[in-house]
Amino acid sequence: MSLMTAEQYRESLRPLKRTIYFRGSRIEDVAAHPATRPHVNAAAMTYEMALDPQFELLCSATSHLSGERISRFTHIHQSAEDLVKKVKMLRLIAQRTGSCFQRCVGFDALNALFGITYETDQKLGTTYHQRFLNYLAYVQKEDLMCTGAMTDPKGDRHLPPSQQKDPDLYLHLVEKRKDGIVVRGAKAHQTGAVNSHEIIVMPTTAMEAADEAYALAFSLPADAPGLLYIFGRQTNDSRKWEGEIDQGNASYGTVGGEALIVFQDVFVPWERVFLCGEHDFAGPLVDRFASYHRQNYGACKAGNCDIIIGAVSALAFAQGVAGASHVKDKVAEMVHLTETLYSGAIACSSEGHKTPSGAYFVHPLLANTTKLNVTRFYYEICRLAHDIAGGYLATMPSEQDLQDPRIGPLVEKYFSPGTGASAEERLRLGRLIENMTCGAPLVEVMHGAGSPQAMKIILLRQAGLEQKMKLARRLCGIEKP
């Protein structure tokens, strides 16, 4: 198979026999169910754009394994230019979905495991890298969407995995068999889990020898026996049953359709196991994946911020205040913050370097700085959007009210801004701003790819404080050159 079309992607999800629960009921068809359909649409955009001549140079790539054209989301970075193209692609797709399109996590998991399996084999004489290459070739050939599963429930966060009262609070090894392993536990907050073809599991933290049962990396088909998905609720998600306008972004939803994945004694064949007890490599795998993933946020969130800026600017024109100096100043600040995020993503990519496996890795200090900026700047962009839009964001009537023959004329009369724009136009822009700046999106920019403290740990580790102190001592005369 070559690249799938968007419709082929949707159809490929229907044969998967998964156990997915949402609000106490089973979801049988994720491509059709109102709760999951927008997230499927957002992911489908990645397939559509890879086949569009206008975008194919960014959204597709040439496989270094087969030499064939593949989705960039299954590609292993072969140069700093590849890292830059990734950033440009993510912003571009985000501009068209206004939401999370979910394939980044699996993309980063593939690249992290490519390097770490190679380095594990070099040090320990294992054969994980060849297993992974075989798996990668399969993913590329079939153009599969992968979700990366890293975050464990964690339980008592003061304790390492092996000291938890309930061992299942970190996913762990239950049994080693001749033909594979059996695992138990869960992975939380998994973006795109219910509409992916494959799950790529990784450890969630650095580990000691006592934690070797938790030092696991492997892949599974999304419908492997023993997997159970609990689809998470999102802000205002019941509006998906109520009409189009009130959803804000009816086509592509909010954030990434996260789910809890429960592993109920799931069997994993050895050919899909990429780490099993090599605890020394758990931490490096986490760091590698995290830096790749934090690179993304300066790109996809910049693309989402482009939509927020566009919506606020259109609303300002509709409300007759676009020419006000304070509005211009606030919009300029939103643009400045957005481009600062994007600059960080470009910088950490341009400064990427070749790893022992031959794959390229981002500059980790700059990547973590980028994500830390996202946790601050996105909130400020949203604050400015609320400031410009006005208080009606919190008090808008529903689409049903607008369409009601009795009160609809009153809504039209009192919500029309008097500039020629209609009440519906004003309400649509307001709902889009609400969708992108309230609730789940803010939590996701704070905690997605790790909380701020995780970035600060990397910043201190990568900062070169000894060298900086040496420079200062030399300059003030404490040390001689």
C-alpha positions in Angstrom: 0.0 0.0 0.0 1.2 3.5 -0.7 -0.2 6.7 1.0 -3.8 6.3 2.2 -6.4 8.9 1.3 -8.4 10.5 4.1 -11.4 8.3 3.3 -9.3 5.2 3.2 -8.0 6.1 6.6 -11.6 6.5 8.0 -12.5 3.2 6.4 -9.4 1.5 7.8 -10.7 2.2 11.4 -14.0 0.4 11.0 -12.7 -3.2 10.9 -10.8 -2.7 14.2 -12.5 -4.6 17.0 -11.8 -2.5 20.0 -13.5 -2.1 23.4 -14.1 1.7 23.8 -16.3 3.2 26.5 -17.6 6.8 26.7 -20.0 7.9 29.4 -20.8 4.3 30.3 -21.6 3.1 26.7 -19.6 1.4 24.0 -18.4 3.2 20.9 -18.6 0.9 18.0 -17.6 3.1 15.1 -15.2 5.9 16.0 -15.4 7.4 12.5 -19.2 8.0 12.9 -19.7 8.5 16.7 -20.3 12.2 17.5 -17.8 12.1 20.4 -14.9 10.8 18.2 -15.8 11.8 14.7 -14.2 15.3 14.9 -10.9 13.8 16.1 -11.0 11.3 13.2 -11.5 14.2 10.8 -8.5 16.1 12.3 -6.2 13.0 11.8 -7.7 12.5 8.3 -6.4 15.9 7.4 -2.8 14.6 7.7 -3.6 11.9 5.1 -5.3 14.4 2.8 -2.5 16.9 2.8 0.2 14.3 2.2 -1.5 13.7 -1.2 -2.1 17.3 -2.1 0.6 18.6 -4.5 0.5 21.9 -2.7 1.7 20.3 0.6 3.3 17.0 -0.3 6.9 18.3 0.0 6.2 19.0 3.7 3.7 16.3 4.5 5.4 13.3 2.8 9.0 12.1 2.6 11.2 9.5 1.1 11.8 6.5 3.3 15.5 5.8 4.1 14.5 2.1 4.3 12.6 1.6 1.1 13.2 4.7 -1.0 9.5 5.0 -1.4 7.3 8.0 -0.8 5.7 7.8 2.7 3.9 10.0 5.2 6.3 12.3 7.0 4.5 11.1 10.2 6.2 7.7 9.7 9.6 9.1 8.6 12.9 8.9 10.5 14.6 12.3 10.5 17.7 12.1 8.2 18.8 15.7 8.5 18.2 19.0 10.3 16.2 20.0 7.3 13.8 17.1 8.1 13.4 18.5 11.6 12.6 21.9 10.1 10.1 20.4 7.6 8.4 18.7 10.5 7.9 22.0 12.3 6.6 23.7 9.1 4.2 20.8 8.4 2.8 20.9 12.0 2.0 24.6 11.8 0.4 24.2 8.4 -1.9 21.3 9.5 -2.8 23.1 12.7 -3.9 26.2 10.7 -6.4 23.9 8.8 -7.8 22.0 11.8 -7.6 24.5 14.6 -7.2 21.4 16.8 -4.8 18.6 17.6 -4.4 16.2 14.7 -2.9 13.5 17.0 -0.2 11.9 14.9 2.8 13.7 16.5 3.0 11.4 19.5 3.5 8.3 17.4 5.8 10.2 15.1 8.1 11.1 18.0 7.9 7.6 19.5 9.1 6.1 16.2 12.1 8.5 16.1 12.9 8.1 19.8 12.9 4.3 19.6 14.9 4.3 16.4 17.8 5.9 18.2 17.5 4.2 21.6 17.1 0.6 20.2 20.3 1.2 18.2 22.2 2.5 21.2 20.9 -0.3 23.5 22.1 -2.9 21.0 25.5 -1.3 20.7 26.0 -1.4 24.5 24.3 -4.6 25.4 24.4 -6.8 22.3 20.6 -7.0 22.1 18.7 -7.3 18.8 16.0 -4.7 19.4 17.0 -2.4 16.6 16.4 -4.9 13.8 13.1 -5.8 15.4 12.2 -2.1 15.3 13.4 -1.7 11.7 11.0 -4.5 10.7 8.2 -2.8 12.5 9.0 0.6 11.1 9.0 -0.8 7.5 5.5 -2.3 8.2 4.2 1.1 9.6 5.6 3.0 6.6 4.3 0.5 4.0 0.8 0.5 5.4 0.7 4.2 6.2 -0.5 3.5 9.7 -1.4 6.0 12.4 0.4 5.3 15.7 -0.3 6.6 19.1 2.6 6.9 21.6 1.7 5.7 25.1 4.1 7.0 27.7 2.2 8.4 30.7 1.4 6.0 33.5 -1.2 6.8 36.2 1.7 6.9 38.7 -0.2 6.5 42.0 2.0 7.9 44.8 4.3 10.2 42.9 6.8 10.1 45.7 7.5 6.5 45.1 9.2 4.8 42.2 7.3 2.1 40.2 8.6 -0.9 42.1 7.5 0.6 45.5 3.9 1.4 44.6 1.2 -0.4 46.8 -0.6 -1.3 43.6 1.9 -2.5 40.9 -0.6 -1.8 38.1 -0.3 2.0 38.5 2.8 1.7 36.3 2.5 -0.6 33.3 4.7 -3.7 34.0 5.8 -7.1 33.0 3.6 -10.0 34.3 5.2 -12.9 32.5 8.0 -13.8 30.1 7.1 -16.5 27.6 8.9 -18.3 24.9 6.8 -16.4 22.3 6.6 -13.0 24.0 5.6 -11.2 27.2 2.4 -10.4 29.1 1.9 -6.9 30.5 -0.6 -5.2 32.8 -1.4 -1.7 33.8 -2.6 1.5 32.1 -1.5 4.5 30.1 -3.3 7.7 30.7 -4.2 10.8 28.6 -3.4 9.1 25.3 -3.9 11.4 22.4 -5.6 9.8 19.3 -5.7 6.4 21.0 -9.2 5.4 19.8 -8.5 6.3 16.2 -5.0 5.0 15.7 -4.0 1.7 14.1 -1.1 1.0 16.4 0.0 1.7 20.0 3.7 2.3 20.8 4.3 1.9 24.5 7.3 3.5 26.3 8.3 3.9 30.0 7.3 7.1 31.7 10.3 7.9 33.8 14.0 7.0 34.5 14.3 3.8 36.4 16.6 1.9 38.8 17.5 -1.9 38.8 14.5 -2.6 41.1 12.2 -1.2 38.4 13.3 -3.4 35.6 9.8 -5.0 35.3 8.6 -1.5 34.3 11.3 -0.8 31.8 9.3 -1.8 28.7 8.9 -0.5 25.2 6.8 -2.4 22.6 4.1 -2.0 20.0 0.6 -3.5 19.6 -2.2 -3.4 17.1 -4.9 -1.0 18.6 -7.4 -3.9 18.7 -5.1 -6.4 20.5 -7.0 -8.7 22.9 -7.1 -7.4 26.5 -7.0 -3.7 25.6 -9.8 -1.5 26.9 -10.2 2.3 26.2 -12.0 4.8 28.3 -12.5 7.9 26.2 -12.1 11.1 28.2 -14.7 13.9 28.5 -13.8 17.4 27.2 -15.2 20.8 27.9 -18.7 21.2 26.4 -18.5 17.9 24.6 -22.3 17.3 24.9 -22.7 20.1 22.4 -21.6 17.6 19.7 -25.2 16.3 19.9 -26.8 19.8 19.8 -25.8 21.4 16.5 -22.9 23.1 14.7 -22.5 26.7 15.9 -22.2 26.0 19.6 -19.4 23.5 19.0 -17.1 26.3 17.8 -15.1 23.9 15.7 -17.6 21.2 14.7 -15.4 19.6 12.0 -12.2 19.0 14.0 -13.2 19.3 17.7 -11.1 20.3 20.7 -7.6 19.0 21.6 -6.8 15.4 20.7 -9.5 13.0 21.9 -7.6 11.6 24.8 -8.3 8.2 26.4 -7.2 5.9 29.2 -5.8 2.7 27.8 -6.1 -0.3 30.2 -3.9 -3.3 29.6 -5.5 -6.4 31.0 -2.8 -9.1 30.8 -2.1 -8.3 27.2 0.2 -10.5 25.2 3.0 -8.9 23.2 5.0 -11.1 20.7 8.8 -10.8 20.9 9.1 -9.3 17.5 7.2 -6.2 18.8 9.2 -5.8 22.0 11.9 -3.1 21.9 12.9 -2.9 25.5 12.4 -5.4 28.3 14.1 -4.8 31.6 17.1 -2.7 30.3 16.3 0.0 33.0 19.4 2.1 32.1 17.8 3.0 28.8 14.4 4.0 30.2 15.5 7.5 31.2 17.3 8.2 27.9 14.2 7.0 25.9 11.9 9.3 28.0 14.3 12.3 27.4 14.6 11.6 23.7 10.9 11.3 23.2 10.1 14.3 25.3 12.5 16.6 23.5 11.1 15.6 20.1 7.6 16.1 21.4 8.4 19.5 23.0 9.8 20.7 19.7 6.3 20.2 18.2 4.5 22.6 20.5 6.1 25.7 19.0 4.7 24.6 15.7 1.2 23.2 16.2 0.3 25.7 18.9 1.6 28.5 16.6 -0.8 27.2 13.9 -3.7 27.2 16.4 -2.8 30.7 17.6 -2.9 31.8 14.0 -6.6 30.8 14.0 -7.2 32.5 17.4 -5.6 35.7 16.0 -7.7 35.5 12.9 -10.9 34.9 14.8 -10.2 37.8 17.2 -9.3 40.1 14.3 -12.4 39.2 12.4 -14.5 39.8 15.5 -12.9 43.1 16.1 -13.8 44.2 12.6 -17.4 42.9 13.0 -17.7 44.8 16.3 -16.2 48.0 14.8 -13.1 48.2 17.0 -10.4 46.9 14.7 -9.0 50.4 14.3 -8.7 51.1 18.0 -5.0 51.6 19.1 -5.4 49.3 22.1 -6.8 46.5 20.0 -4.0 46.8 17.4 -1.5 46.7 20.3 -3.0 43.5 21.7 -3.2 41.8 18.3 0.5 42.8 17.7 1.4 41.2 21.1 -0.5 38.0 20.1 1.5 37.9 16.8 4.7 38.5 18.7 4.1 35.7 21.2 3.0 33.3 18.4 6.1 33.9 16.3 8.3 33.6 19.3 6.9 30.0 19.9 7.5 29.2 16.2 11.0 30.6 16.3 11.9 28.3 19.2 10.6 25.3 17.2 12.6 26.3 14.2 15.7 27.0 16.2 15.8 23.6 18.1 15.3 21.9 14.7 18.0 23.9 12.8 20.4 23.1 15.7 19.6 19.4 15.5 22.4 16.9 15.3 23.1 13.4 14.1 22.9 10.6 16.6 24.9 7.3 16.5 22.0 5.6 14.7 22.2 8.1 11.9 18.9 9.7 12.8 18.7 13.4 13.7 17.8 14.7 17.1 16.6 18.2 18.1 18.7 20.5 20.3 17.2 19.5 23.7 17.8 22.7 25.5 16.1 24.8 22.9 13.3 22.2 22.5 12.5 22.3 26.2 12.7 26.1 26.2 10.1 26.1 23.4 7.6 24.0 25.3 8.1 26.0 28.5 7.3 29.2 26.6 4.2 27.5 25.3 2.9 26.9 28.9 3.1 30.7 29.4 2.6 32.4 26.0 -0.5 30.4 25.0 -2.2 31.5 28.2 -1.4 35.1 27.5 -2.6 34.8 23.9 -5.9 33.5 25.2 -6.1 36.2 27.8 -5.7 38.9 25.1 -8.3 37.1 22.9 -10.8 37.3 25.8 -9.9 40.9 26.4 -10.5 41.9 22.8 -13.6 39.8 22.3 -15.5 41.0 25.3 -17.7 39.4 28.0 -20.3 38.0 25.6 -17.9 35.0 25.2 -19.3 33.8 28.6 -23.0 34.6 28.0 -23.8 33.8 24.4 -27.2 32.3 23.7 -27.4 28.9 22.0 -27.8 28.0 18.4 -31.3 26.8 19.2 -32.2 30.3 20.5 -30.8 31.9 17.4 -33.0 29.6 15.2 -36.1 29.7 17.3 -38.9 31.5 15.4 -40.1 33.3 18.6 -36.8 34.5 20.2 -34.5 34.2 17.2 -35.3 37.7 16.0 -34.5 39.1 19.4 -31.1 37.3 19.4 -30.5 38.7 15.9 -31.4 42.2 17.0 -29.4 42.4 20.2 -26.4 40.4 19.2 -25.8 42.0 15.8 -23.0 44.5 16.2 -24.5 47.1 13.9 -21.6 47.1 11.5 -23.2 45.0 8.8 -22.2 41.7 10.4 -24.9 39.4 11.5 -25.6 38.0 14.9 -24.8 34.5 13.6 -21.3 35.7 12.4 -20.6 37.2 15.8 -21.8 34.1 17.6 -19.8 31.7 15.3 -16.6 33.7 15.9 -17.2 33.8 19.6 -17.8 30.0 19.8 -14.6 29.3 17.9 -12.7 31.6 20.3 -14.4 29.9 23.3 -13.5 26.4 21.8 -9.8 27.2 21.4 -9.1 29.3 24.5 -11.1 27.8 27.4 -11.0 24.5 29.2 -9.2 21.5 27.7 -6.9 23.4 25.3 -5.3 25.3 28.3 -4.7 22.2 30.3 -3.2 20.5 27.3 -0.7 23.3 26.6 0.3 23.2 30.2 0.7 19.5 30.7 1.0 18.0 27.2 4.6 16.7 26.6 5.2 17.1 30.3 4.5 19.7 32.9 6.7 22.8 33.2 8.8 21.3 36.0 9.9 18.5 33.7 11.2 21.1 31.2 13.1 23.0 34.0 14.8 19.8 35.0 16.1 19.4 31.4 17.0 23.1 31.3 19.2 22.8 34.3 20.8 19.6 33.1 21.6 21.2 29.7 22.4 24.7 30.7 26.1 24.2 31.2 26.2 26.1 34.5 29.8 25.2 35.2 30.9 26.7 32.0 28.8 29.8 32.6 30.3 30.2 36.1 33.8 29.8 34.6 33.0 32.6 32.1 31.8 34.9 34.8 34.9 34.2 37.0 37.2 34.9 34.2 35.5 38.2 33.3 35.5 39.5 36.9 39.1 38.4 37.5 38.6 35.5 39.9 40.1 33.1 37.3 42.8 33.9 34.7 42.2 33.0 31.0 
